[in-house]
Amino acid sequence: MFYVNKIKIVPLNLYELIDYEFLAYWIMSDGSKGGNAMYLQTQSFSIKECVFIISILIHKFDLKCNIHLQRNQPTIYISAKSMKKIKSKLLPYFISSMVYKLNL
């Protein structure tokens, strides 16, 4: 995402910054398939920061997502139904070697 003094942060103006292109790059770099669903690897963020990100994903993109813990660290889970809904919006920004993450 963004770094300040070499520390990864979640900017407070994330709502204004995030769009489908941003989300596509995020998935290509920090996304992991979970069946037809998606995990955003957000272990470096606090649960509070993950809740903030999820609230933006819900309100801006109408995604169904929640927090899953992996090794006691938060990751953001985006449901398979939500991924199916936004695939076509993300695809134009994906490089060919990463398209597998969209289960096409």
C-alpha angles and dihedrals in degrees: 000000000000132000131209116184089348091304119120110237139178108233116228090229093056091124090064093044103047121087135145092282091052091047091049092054091046091053092046092053105031104014126110127190117240102185102296091336128084135232120203107208100231100154091130090063129077121247088252090056091047091052088052091051092046092051089056093047090050096047100037101038103018091237126163106229142145143170122281121185119229114186087346092302125113123254126175115240118203112196123243090242091055093047090052089052095053102034094099091051092051100041098078089062098046122101113228096251091058100046089096087075088068094055094233 
